[in-house]
Every structure is written in C-alpha cells, then in structure tokens.
Amino acid sequence: MTFWSRIRRGSQSRDGEQDSRRPLIDPNIFAPAIHGTQGLPRVDWQQARNIAAQHCRPDDIAAGLQQATRYWLEAMAATAGPQYRVFEDSDFFILLSGGASRASRITAAVKPAWRLIEKLMTHENPAAPGNANLQKRAILIFDNPERYYDYICVFYPDQEKVFGTSSGVYVSEGYPHIVLNAGGNAVSLQTLVHELTHSAVDNLPLPRWLNEGLAQQMEDLVRPAHRPFLLTPREVRVQQRYWKWFGIQRFWIGSSFYVKGGQRPSYQLSEVMVRSLIAGRGRNGLFKQFLLHANRRDAGEEAARKFLACGVGDLVAEFLGVGDWSPLP
C-alpha cells in the first residue's frame, strides 16, 4: 500500500469532522510528488511547486503548496500511527499524537512569540525582505524518538552523533517546518519557539550571532516562570578571558558556534548583545531596521552604523570592556 492510498479515507479537521474545504487541486495530482524514505513520506518540493504552478493561478500557488503540505502531513499521520492526527489554524499545521486539546495548548502557548516575530519581520514596504517569509508553518511532533531520528537523518546525517540529544530542528528544505522530539510526551515550548524564530528569519542574510541571540530572546515568552537573564561573575570573567585569548573574529563569522569549548561563550555573548539591542539605551526603536538589514558578510557592521550609530564591536565593548572587538573588513 502506498503512502498516498493510506490517506484516501479523508482528511481530518481540527474537531475530527470530515474536511469539507474545497481543494485548489485534486489530491491525486500531488501524489507523484510524495514518496517514502526511511519508512516515512517525504515531498519532492520542486515537483510539488511545478504541479502547483501548472494547476493554480499565479496568486494561488502559495495556497496550492500549503494544500500539498496538508496532504503530506496527512500521509505522515497515517504512517506514524493511529494516534497521530493533523490539526490546522491560521498560523500552523501541527502533526502530533493525541487530541485537539493538546494541539490547542501548544499553539496557544507559542502564539505570543509568533506574533512578536511577525511584528519584527513585517515592514511597511511590501517588497521588504522580512515580509516574504511568514507563511503558515508546519510543526511535526514525534513522541517516538526513533521516528524523530528517522525523519531528520535525511537532512542532518548523524555521522558524529551530533544529534544524539536533539530536542528539535528547523528544516528549511522545501516547505519550512519544525520537527520536535517529544519523547515521553513532553513538548519543549522553548525549543519550538527557538526553531520558529530561525524559520522566520531564514530568508534574511543574518550573521549567526544575531540569528541565535534573537532565537534565545524569543524563548523568554514561553518560559514557565520568567526570570531575568543573568550571568554570574565567574561566567563574565570566563567570557572576558575566552574572547581575549582566542580573539573575536570566529564569533563574527559564526564558526565559534561549532567549535568545542566555544559554543557556550558564543551563545551567551549573542544573547547578551541582542538583549542589549532590544532593551538598552533607546536602541529598541531601531532594532527592527537593524534586523531587516544586517548582513553576515560584515557581521552586521554596516547596518549597525547606519541604524544604531555604533559598530558591532562597540556593543561587545559594553559587555567585555575595552578591546579590539570589531570585525575585520
């Protein structure tokens, strides 16, 4: 039995009733774009785009791809097990085991963060880069870790067991979607918001420090109990010693986030900088402009000088003290 034939019994709406929405494209037309790898259905998104372009009006192509995404997730639910279902609202598709109440709790918890992301990304100019990347997101939540790793292994080969303790990833290939490892039925809302943030800014050429700092900042909106982000005096000394010893250039190009021993200092420094940008000394009003124009080619230096009246090295100096912190040209 093919993946496609397994879902011909009809899709499910949020309340479990037969989905009565009128499809733009007959489901069978998308069938050739859905195939199986590692026992799970996947989509050839280039083929899906070609199908949508062939059968939809230009203004409806995005809606056609959302329809293909819905069919794909229904095939995934049919394959993952009888307890899995697909739910949908105005912002998200969500695949998970359990009923509508679980889906509603998860989506309601992350909505405030998603609304803030939308506010940051939306620009008055319709052609601005941030406006084009806020389509409905797909969220796949696997309660079985083996299913989770079977799915992500195609995108992130685990050659060095890097993902041995992974709780979630953002997959940019094809239709943007988040995949969570919810072993034991525990969904990490912080991980979900972190990866949603990465997905929202994926079409912007952000430096790694800004991308990661923003994602960490967004996590605050779903923490069970808010507490201020504080580094201990010892952690501050470690930061000062680490960057003075190893230099700051690896941080600006993003490689320090992958270096053993450099990950923690890199993530901490990026969070400190973004928090300072959002909350400090009146710069918050221009943070949105900086976010939409920062570029990884110069670590955000040109955008910082244009919109913040300082360089990114000056932001580091506010935390680490006087030093040679500017990115090299």
C-alpha positions in Angstrom: 0.0 0.0 0.0 1.4 3.4 -1.0 1.6 6.4 1.4 -1.0 8.1 -0.7 -3.5 5.3 -0.7 -3.4 5.2 3.1 -5.0 8.7 3.5 -7.8 8.3 0.9 -10.2 7.7 3.8 -10.4 11.6 4.1 -8.5 14.3 5.9 -9.4 15.4 9.4 -10.2 18.9 10.5 -9.4 20.3 13.9 -12.6 18.8 15.5 -12.3 15.5 13.8 -15.0 16.1 11.2 -14.5 15.3 7.6 -12.6 18.2 6.0 -15.0 19.9 3.7 -12.7 22.6 2.4 -12.7 22.8 -1.4 -9.2 21.9 -2.6 -7.5 24.0 -5.2 -6.0 20.9 -6.7 -7.3 17.3 -6.6 -5.2 15.3 -4.1 -4.3 12.7 -6.7 -2.5 15.3 -8.8 0.1 15.9 -6.0 0.5 12.1 -5.4 3.7 11.7 -7.7 5.5 14.3 -5.5 5.1 12.3 -2.3 7.4 9.3 -1.8 8.9 7.3 1.0 12.3 7.4 2.6 13.3 5.7 5.9 9.7 4.5 6.1 8.2 8.0 6.2 6.5 10.1 3.5 8.5 12.9 2.0 7.9 15.5 -0.7 9.8 16.4 -3.8 9.1 20.1 -3.3 10.4 21.1 -6.7 7.9 18.7 -8.3 5.2 20.0 -6.0 6.0 23.6 -7.0 5.8 22.6 -10.7 2.4 20.9 -10.1 1.1 24.0 -8.2 2.4 26.3 -11.0 0.7 24.2 -13.6 -2.7 23.9 -12.0 -3.0 27.1 -10.0 -3.4 30.7 -10.9 -0.2 32.7 -10.0 -1.9 34.2 -7.0 -2.9 30.8 -5.7 0.5 29.0 -6.0 1.3 29.6 -2.3 -2.1 28.2 -1.3 -1.5 25.2 -3.6 1.8 24.4 -1.8 0.0 24.7 1.6 -2.5 22.2 0.3 0.3 19.9 -0.7 1.7 20.3 2.8 -1.6 19.3 4.3 -1.8 16.2 2.2 1.8 15.3 3.1 1.2 15.6 6.8 -1.9 13.5 6.5 0.2 10.8 4.8 2.7 11.2 7.7 -0.1 10.8 10.3 -1.3 7.7 8.6 2.2 6.2 8.6 3.2 7.3 12.1 0.3 5.5 13.8 -3.4 5.7 14.5 -2.8 8.1 17.4 -1.4 10.8 15.1 -3.6 13.5 13.6 -3.1 16.8 11.7 -4.5 20.0 13.1 -4.6 23.4 11.5 -5.2 27.0 12.4 -4.4 30.4 10.8 -0.7 30.1 11.6 0.2 26.5 11.9 -0.2 22.9 10.6 0.6 20.6 13.5 1.1 16.9 13.4 1.0 15.2 16.8 -0.4 12.3 18.7 -3.5 13.0 20.9 -6.5 15.2 20.5 -7.3 18.8 19.6 -6.9 20.0 23.2 -3.1 19.1 23.2 -2.7 20.9 19.8 -4.6 23.9 21.1 -2.4 24.1 24.3 0.8 24.0 22.3 -0.2 26.6 19.6 -1.8 28.9 22.2 1.5 28.9 24.2 3.6 29.9 21.2 1.3 32.4 19.6 2.7 35.4 21.6 6.2 34.7 20.4 5.0 34.2 16.8 3.1 37.5 16.9 6.2 39.3 18.1 8.2 37.7 15.4 5.6 38.8 12.8 5.8 42.4 14.2 9.6 42.4 13.9 9.6 40.9 10.4 6.7 42.9 8.9 7.8 46.1 7.0 5.8 49.0 5.6 7.3 48.3 2.2 5.6 45.2 0.8 8.8 44.3 -1.1 11.0 44.4 2.1 12.8 41.1 2.8 11.1 40.3 6.0 7.6 40.2 4.6 8.0 37.2 2.4 8.8 34.6 5.0 5.7 34.4 7.3 3.6 31.7 5.6 1.9 29.1 7.6 4.4 26.9 9.4 4.3 23.1 9.7 5.2 21.6 13.1 5.8 17.8 13.4 5.9 16.4 16.9 7.1 12.8 17.3 6.6 11.1 20.6 8.8 8.2 19.5 12.5 9.3 19.3 13.2 6.6 16.7 10.6 8.2 14.4 12.1 11.6 15.0 15.6 10.5 14.1 14.3 8.5 11.1 12.9 11.7 9.8 15.7 14.2 10.4 18.5 11.9 9.4 18.0 12.7 5.8 18.6 16.4 6.5 21.2 16.1 9.3 23.3 12.9 8.9 24.3 11.9 12.4 27.8 10.8 11.5 29.3 12.1 14.7 26.2 11.6 16.9 25.8 15.4 16.9 22.0 15.0 17.3 22.1 12.3 20.0 20.3 14.5 22.4 18.5 16.7 19.9 15.1 18.1 21.0 14.2 19.8 17.8 15.4 21.1 14.5 14.3 23.6 11.8 14.2 22.2 8.3 14.4 24.9 5.6 14.4 22.4 2.7 11.1 22.5 0.8 8.2 23.8 2.9 9.6 25.4 6.1 8.8 23.1 9.0 9.8 22.4 12.6 10.4 18.8 13.9 10.3 18.1 17.6 11.5 15.1 19.6 8.8 14.8 22.3 9.9 11.5 23.9 7.7 10.9 26.9 5.0 13.3 25.5 6.9 16.3 26.8 7.0 19.1 24.2 9.7 21.7 24.7 8.0 25.0 24.0 11.3 26.8 24.3 12.8 24.6 21.6 9.7 25.2 19.4 9.9 29.0 19.7 13.6 28.9 19.1 13.2 27.0 15.9 10.2 29.0 14.8 12.4 32.1 15.1 15.1 30.6 13.0 12.5 29.7 10.3 11.0 33.3 10.3 14.4 34.9 9.6 15.8 32.2 7.3 15.4 34.3 4.2 17.4 37.1 5.7 21.3 37.0 5.5 21.7 37.5 9.2 25.0 36.9 10.9 24.9 33.9 13.1 25.3 35.8 16.4 22.1 37.9 15.6 20.1 34.9 14.5 21.0 32.9 17.6 20.6 35.8 20.0 17.2 36.6 18.7 16.0 33.0 18.9 17.2 32.8 22.6 15.4 36.1 23.4 12.1 34.8 22.0 12.3 31.7 24.3 11.5 34.0 27.2 7.9 34.4 26.1 7.1 30.7 26.8 9.2 30.0 29.9 7.1 28.6 32.7 8.3 31.4 35.1 10.1 34.4 33.8 13.4 35.2 35.4 16.0 37.7 34.2 18.9 36.6 32.1 21.9 36.9 34.4 25.5 35.8 34.0 27.4 35.0 37.2 30.5 37.0 38.0 32.5 33.9 37.1 30.7 33.5 33.7 31.5 37.1 32.9 35.2 36.5 33.7 35.2 33.4 31.5 33.7 35.5 28.7 36.4 38.2 29.0 39.2 35.7 29.1 37.9 33.5 26.3 37.5 36.2 23.8 40.7 38.0 24.7 42.6 34.7 24.4 41.0 33.3 21.2 40.0 36.5 19.5 36.6 37.7 18.4 36.8 37.0 14.7 35.5 33.4 14.8 32.4 34.8 16.6 31.7 37.3 13.8 32.0 34.7 11.0 29.9 32.2 13.1 32.5 29.4 13.3 32.8 29.7 17.1 29.3 28.3 17.5 30.5 25.0 16.1 33.9 24.8 18.0 34.1 22.6 21.0 34.5 24.9 24.0 33.3 27.9 22.1 29.7 27.1 21.8 28.7 28.2 25.3 30.6 31.5 25.2 29.2 32.2 21.7 25.6 31.6 22.6 25.9 33.6 25.8 27.6 36.6 24.1 25.0 36.6 21.3 22.2 36.6 23.8 23.8 39.5 25.8 24.1 41.5 22.6 20.6 41.0 21.4 19.1 41.8 24.8 21.2 45.0 24.9 20.0 45.9 21.5 16.3 45.4 22.3 16.2 46.9 25.8 19.2 49.2 26.1 19.7 53.0 25.8 16.8 53.7 23.4 18.1 51.4 20.6 14.9 49.3 20.7 13.1 51.6 18.3 15.7 50.9 15.6 16.3 47.2 16.3 13.7 46.2 13.7 15.5 48.2 11.0 18.8 46.7 12.0 17.4 43.2 12.0 16.0 43.6 8.5 19.2 45.0 7.1 22.0 43.2 8.9 24.2 41.0 6.8 26.5 38.2 7.6 29.2 39.4 5.1 30.3 42.0 7.6 28.7 40.6 10.8 26.1 43.4 10.7 28.7 46.2 11.0 27.2 48.4 8.2 23.6 48.1 9.4 24.7 48.8 13.0 26.5 52.0 12.0 23.5 53.1 9.8 20.7 52.4 12.3 22.3 52.2 15.7 25.1 54.9 15.4 27.7 52.4 16.6 29.6 49.4 15.4 29.0 45.8 16.5 32.4 45.9 18.2 31.1 48.8 20.4 28.2 46.5 21.5 30.8 43.9 22.6 32.8 46.5 24.4 29.8 47.5 26.5 29.9 44.0 28.0 33.6 42.9 27.8 35.3 46.2 28.2 37.8 48.0 26.0 39.4 45.8 23.4 39.9 45.1 19.7 36.4 43.7 19.2 35.5 45.0 15.7 35.1 42.5 12.8 37.8 42.6 10.2 36.9 44.1 6.9 
